[in-house]
Each structure stands twice: as structure tokens, then as C-alpha cells.
Amino acid sequence: MSESNDGISRRCFLDKTARAWLMMSSVGALPVPLSAIHRAQEQQGSGERPHRYVDESKCIGCQSCIPLCPMGAISISSDKSSIDPNECAECGTCSRAEVCPVDAIRTVRLGWPRSLRETFSNPLAVHETTGVTGRGTEGIKSNDSQNRYRRGDIGVFIDLGRPVLGARFSDVERVVKKFKSHGYDVIPNNPITALIADRTTGALRPEVLDEKIISCVLEFVIPDTAAAELMELVHQLSAEVDTVFSLSVALRADESGRSKLRDLFGPDVFCLPNAKLNIGMAENIA
């Protein structure tokens, strides 16, 4: 968008609307003010605590930060706001929104394993193992070029956690171990794969299990003959996982363009009235 007659540029527009977007959602690629990013970078390493916190000497108790926290980790006591480090997912929403009039929200350089909270919960963070932002991989959107899910495959996406409730990596481990017990591994380039300590059981590194994140996506590829087995796995997990989760599947259409969804999962499976279709525009040209 070029400069308009009113003198409002695209960057100016994003700067002015960022707060509104951040208040509506903390997950996904959100537009944020560049000044907020720069200030956050400058504050890296400036704190004395191992987690994000509110500088009580500066806080004026206005409570502007409280409704922005997607995890409900900010509260007020004795006219001062504070961040519960156990519930904070280090998503950075409170800092990027620039609502604090006295700049009392302090960020620090996070150590391991707490840094995982930011990597999975901050929409601006890039996973070292995937090279992209977000909780999973490029997934379905790039299947035309990657051909990850072929005819005869089911691409399985388990999305754990949501704002307010979140998820612990102990929840993630339960899902990974359940699928592994049936012979299914998390796909190699999913960010969770690097956290698996025992490839035979799917157990994660023990030091990460209590870390809390807003959400993450686990991805598997199973044969379409295992559709009934998949539904049984999901029913079992519903009684074992301590957070909300959802199941999505990716299927390639057959040669005639027909989907096998109903054939595999039966007529009663919930299906959205439309779908996201790729028509080959993602093909990479060397």
C-alpha cells in the first residue's frame, strides 16, 4: 500500500493497529510496532531475574497490562502488578503492546529450558530446528512442493493448548509417547522432535516437562488404513492429557478430485463446510 492522500503509510497503519490485534490474539504472526521490538532487544539481559517481570519501583498500578496477558499470569496486589513466573509463557504480548505508561515490564535473556516458552509462545520467535516462526512447521500449506502427505497417507495434526489454559511439555510428552507406542513418530522437522530424549519411547528431555507454553502443534504421518486406530488414540488421550487439544487431518484428493474423509472416518465425523485448497502455487522454481 503506497502513501495515501491522507499521508498514512502502510507502516504507520500497522503501527496504529498493532495494539488492537494484540488484544484480540496472541497466537500467529501479528503486526507489531517496530519500536516495541527494538526496545525489547535493548532490554535483553537488563533484568536480574530469570524470567519476565514487572519492575515494582516503576509500576503505578494502572492495571493496563492485566487484560492483555493470554495466560492470565499478571495480577495486582498492594497497587502493584506482578507476573506469576510459573504461569507466564514468555509470549511477549505484554511488552509488545506498549500499554505500560511507565515501561515497567522488564524482559531478560532467558536461559535453558525456560527459553522454550518464548520459542513456542512468541509469534515473532524463530525455531532453530525449523527456521520458521510458529508452533509447528509449514505443514499443509507447503504440501504441493514438499509432498509430505501422499495418497494413502493421513497427515495428523495434534494442537495442544490454547490461551488461558496453555500446555506443559508433560502434556506434549503424553501425546508423543502414545503415538510412539503405536509405531508413529513425530515428523523429523517438527520442533518437538529435537526435544525427544528417548527415541524408543518418545520421552522428552526431563528438564523441559514443566515448562509452560500457550500451544504447540505435533505432526505425524500415518497410513490411511489406520484411521480407526487414530480415533481410538484420540479417545485415549482425551482422558490422559491435562489440557485442551484438537485433531486435524490432511488428505490428498484422489485422481478425480474426491476426498476420502468420509470413507475413512465415517459419516458422523465433524467436517468444516469448506476447506483450504492448494492449487500448486507453492511450487518452488529453481
C-alpha positions as CSV (number, residue, x, y, z in Angstrom):
1,M,0.0,0.0,0.0
2,S,1.6,3.3,-1.1
3,E,1.3,6.6,0.7
4,S,-2.3,7.7,0.6
5,N,-3.8,11.2,0.2
6,D,-4.1,11.4,4.0
7,G,-0.4,10.7,4.4
8,I,-0.9,7.3,6.1
9,S,1.7,4.8,5.1
10,R,1.4,1.0,5.4
11,R,3.9,1.0,8.3
12,C,2.1,3.8,10.1
13,F,-1.2,1.9,9.7
14,L,0.3,-1.3,11.2
15,D,1.8,0.7,14.0
16,K,-1.5,2.2,14.9
17,T,-3.5,-1.0,14.7
18,A,-1.0,-3.4,16.4
19,R,-2.4,-2.9,19.9
20,A,-5.9,-3.9,18.7
21,W,-4.6,-7.0,17.0
22,L,-2.5,-8.0,20.1
23,M,-5.5,-7.6,22.4
24,M,-7.6,-10.0,20.1
25,S,-5.0,-12.7,19.7
26,S,-1.6,-13.8,21.0
27,V,-1.1,-16.7,18.6
28,G,0.0,-16.3,15.0
29,A,2.0,-13.8,13.0
30,L,0.8,-10.4,14.4
31,P,1.8,-6.9,13.2
32,V,3.7,-5.2,16.0
33,P,5.2,-1.7,16.4
34,L,8.9,-1.7,15.4
35,S,9.6,0.5,18.4
36,A,8.4,-2.3,20.7
37,I,10.7,-4.8,19.0
38,H,13.7,-2.5,19.3
39,R,13.0,-1.8,23.0
40,A,12.7,-5.5,23.7
41,Q,16.0,-6.1,22.1
42,E,17.6,-3.3,24.1
43,Q,16.2,-4.8,27.3
44,Q,17.6,-8.3,26.7
45,G,20.0,-9.1,29.5
46,S,19.0,-6.0,31.6
47,G,17.0,-7.9,34.2
48,E,18.1,-9.6,37.3
49,R,15.6,-12.4,37.3
50,P,15.4,-15.5,35.1
51,H,12.0,-14.5,33.7
52,R,9.9,-11.6,32.5
53,Y,8.8,-9.4,35.4
54,V,7.3,-6.1,36.5
55,D,9.6,-3.5,38.0
56,E,7.7,-2.7,41.2
57,S,9.7,0.5,41.6
58,K,8.2,1.9,38.4
59,C,4.7,0.3,38.4
60,I,1.9,2.7,39.1
61,G,-0.8,0.1,39.5
62,C,-2.8,1.2,36.4
63,Q,-3.6,-2.4,35.6
64,S,-3.4,-1.8,31.8
65,C,-1.3,-4.9,31.3
66,I,-3.6,-7.3,33.1
67,P,-6.2,-7.9,30.4
68,L,-3.6,-8.4,27.7
69,C,-1.9,-11.5,29.2
70,P,-3.2,-14.5,27.3
71,M,-2.3,-16.8,30.2
72,G,-3.8,-14.7,33.0
73,A,-0.4,-14.6,34.6
74,I,-0.5,-10.9,35.5
75,S,-2.3,-9.8,38.7
76,I,-2.2,-6.8,41.1
77,S,-1.6,-6.7,44.8
78,S,-0.9,-3.7,47.0
79,D,-1.4,-1.5,44.0
80,K,1.5,-3.2,42.1
81,S,1.3,-5.6,39.1
82,S,3.3,-8.8,39.1
83,I,3.8,-11.7,36.7
84,D,3.5,-15.2,38.0
85,P,6.6,-16.9,36.6
86,N,5.0,-20.3,36.8
87,E,2.1,-19.3,34.6
88,C,3.9,-16.9,32.2
89,A,4.5,-18.4,28.8
90,E,7.0,-15.7,27.9
91,C,4.9,-14.8,24.8
92,G,5.9,-11.1,25.0
93,T,2.4,-9.8,24.4
94,C,2.5,-7.5,27.5
95,S,5.7,-5.9,26.2
96,R,4.9,-5.6,22.5
97,A,1.5,-4.0,23.2
98,E,3.2,-1.0,24.7
99,V,0.4,-0.4,27.2
100,C,2.5,0.3,30.2
101,P,2.8,4.1,30.6
102,V,6.0,3.8,32.7
103,D,7.7,1.0,30.8
104,A,7.7,-1.2,33.9
105,I,7.6,-4.6,32.2
106,R,11.1,-6.0,32.0
107,T,12.4,-8.7,29.8
108,V,15.6,-10.7,30.3
109,R,17.7,-13.1,28.4
110,L,16.1,-16.4,29.1
111,G,18.2,-19.4,30.0
112,W,17.5,-23.0,29.1
113,P,14.9,-24.6,29.4
114,R,12.8,-21.5,30.1
115,S,13.7,-20.1,26.7
116,L,11.4,-22.8,25.2
117,R,8.4,-20.9,26.5
118,E,9.3,-17.9,24.3
119,T,10.2,-20.0,21.3
120,F,6.8,-21.7,21.2
121,S,4.6,-18.9,22.5
122,N,6.1,-15.7,21.0
123,P,4.8,-15.3,17.4
124,L,8.0,-13.5,16.4
125,A,10.3,-16.2,17.7
126,V,12.0,-18.4,15.1
127,H,12.5,-22.1,15.9
128,E,16.2,-23.0,15.3
129,T,15.1,-26.5,14.2
130,T,12.5,-25.4,11.6
131,G,13.8,-21.9,10.6
132,V,10.2,-20.6,10.7
133,T,8.0,-18.9,13.2
134,G,5.0,-20.6,14.7
135,R,4.3,-23.7,16.8
136,G,4.8,-26.4,14.1
137,T,6.1,-26.5,10.6
138,E,4.9,-25.1,7.2
139,G,2.7,-28.2,7.2
140,I,-0.3,-28.4,4.8
141,K,0.3,-25.1,3.2
142,S,3.5,-26.3,1.5
143,N,2.5,-29.9,0.7
144,D,2.4,-29.2,-3.1
145,S,6.1,-28.5,-3.0
146,Q,7.2,-30.8,-0.2
147,N,4.8,-33.8,-0.9
148,R,4.9,-34.7,2.7
149,Y,1.4,-36.3,2.6
150,R,0.9,-38.6,-0.4
151,R,-2.2,-40.5,-1.5
152,G,-2.6,-43.3,1.0
153,D,-1.3,-41.1,3.9
154,I,-3.1,-39.2,6.6
155,G,-1.3,-36.1,7.9
156,V,-2.2,-35.8,11.6
157,F,-2.0,-32.5,13.5
158,I,-2.5,-32.5,17.3
159,D,-2.8,-29.0,18.5
160,L,-2.3,-28.8,22.3
161,G,-3.2,-25.8,24.5
162,R,-4.9,-22.5,24.0
163,P,-4.7,-19.0,25.5
164,V,-5.6,-19.0,29.3
165,L,-5.2,-22.8,29.7
166,G,-1.9,-23.3,27.9
167,A,0.0,-26.6,27.9
168,R,3.0,-28.1,29.7
169,F,5.6,-30.2,27.9
170,S,4.4,-33.0,30.1
171,D,1.2,-32.9,28.1
172,V,3.1,-32.9,24.9
173,E,5.1,-35.9,26.1
174,R,2.0,-37.9,26.7
175,V,0.9,-37.5,23.1
176,V,4.3,-38.3,21.7
177,K,4.6,-41.4,23.8
178,K,1.1,-42.6,22.9
179,F,1.7,-42.3,19.2
180,K,5.2,-43.9,19.6
181,S,3.7,-46.9,21.4
182,H,1.7,-47.5,18.2
183,G,4.7,-47.1,16.0
184,Y,4.2,-43.5,14.8
185,D,7.0,-40.9,15.2
186,V,6.7,-37.1,15.2
187,I,7.8,-35.9,11.8
188,P,11.6,-35.1,11.8
189,N,11.4,-31.4,11.2
190,N,8.7,-30.7,13.8
191,P,10.2,-28.5,16.6
192,I,9.3,-31.1,19.3
193,T,11.5,-33.8,17.6
194,A,14.6,-32.1,18.9
195,L,13.3,-32.3,22.5
196,I,12.9,-36.1,22.4
197,A,15.4,-37.8,24.6
198,D,14.4,-41.4,24.1
199,R,13.6,-42.4,20.6
200,T,12.3,-45.8,21.6
201,T,9.6,-44.5,23.9
202,G,9.1,-40.8,22.8
203,A,10.1,-39.5,26.3
204,L,11.1,-35.8,26.2
205,R,14.1,-34.3,28.0
206,P,13.2,-34.3,31.7
207,E,14.2,-30.7,32.3
208,V,11.6,-29.4,29.9
209,L,8.5,-31.2,31.2
210,D,7.2,-28.4,33.5
211,E,7.8,-25.6,31.0
212,K,4.5,-23.9,30.0
213,I,3.6,-22.7,26.6
214,I,0.5,-21.2,25.0
215,S,0.2,-24.1,22.5
216,C,2.1,-26.3,20.1
217,V,1.4,-28.5,17.1
218,L,2.5,-32.1,16.8
219,E,2.6,-33.6,13.4
220,F,2.6,-37.3,12.3
221,V,2.1,-39.2,9.1
222,I,0.2,-42.5,9.3
223,P,-1.3,-44.8,6.6
224,D,-4.9,-44.2,5.8
225,T,-5.6,-47.8,6.9
226,A,-5.0,-46.6,10.4
227,A,-8.0,-44.1,10.6
228,A,-9.9,-46.2,13.2
229,E,-6.7,-46.6,15.2
230,L,-6.2,-42.8,15.1
231,M,-9.7,-42.2,16.5
232,E,-9.1,-44.7,19.3
233,L,-5.8,-42.9,20.1
234,V,-7.5,-39.6,20.4
235,H,-10.2,-41.0,22.7
236,Q,-7.5,-42.5,25.0
237,L,-5.6,-39.2,25.1
238,S,-8.7,-37.2,26.0
239,A,-8.6,-39.0,29.4
240,E,-4.9,-38.6,29.8
241,V,-3.9,-35.1,28.7
242,D,-4.4,-32.3,31.2
243,T,-5.1,-29.6,28.6
244,V,-7.4,-29.0,25.6
245,F,-6.3,-30.4,22.3
246,S,-7.7,-30.7,18.8
247,L,-7.1,-33.2,16.0
248,S,-6.9,-32.1,12.3
249,V,-6.1,-34.4,9.4
250,A,-4.7,-33.7,5.9
251,L,-5.7,-35.9,3.0
252,R,-4.8,-35.6,-0.7
253,A,-7.7,-35.8,-3.1
254,D,-7.8,-38.8,-5.4
255,E,-7.3,-38.6,-9.2
256,S,-10.9,-37.4,-9.7
257,G,-10.5,-34.7,-7.0
258,R,-12.6,-36.5,-4.5
259,S,-11.8,-36.5,-0.7
260,K,-11.6,-39.8,1.2
261,L,-12.5,-38.2,4.5
262,R,-16.0,-39.7,4.9
263,D,-14.8,-43.1,3.7
264,L,-12.1,-43.2,6.3
265,F,-13.7,-41.6,9.3
266,G,-17.4,-42.3,8.7
267,P,-20.5,-40.1,8.1
268,D,-20.6,-38.6,11.6
269,V,-17.2,-37.0,11.7
270,F,-17.3,-33.3,12.1
271,C,-16.3,-31.5,8.9
272,L,-16.0,-27.8,8.3
273,P,-18.2,-26.5,5.5
274,N,-15.2,-25.6,3.4
275,A,-11.5,-26.4,3.2
276,K,-8.1,-24.9,2.5
277,L,-7.1,-26.0,-1.0
278,N,-3.7,-25.6,-2.6
279,I,-3.6,-25.4,-6.4
280,G,0.1,-25.7,-6.9
281,M,1.0,-22.1,-6.3
282,A,3.5,-23.1,-3.7
283,E,5.7,-24.9,-6.2
284,N,9.3,-23.8,-5.8
285,I,11.0,-22.8,-9.1
286,A,14.8,-23.2,-9.1
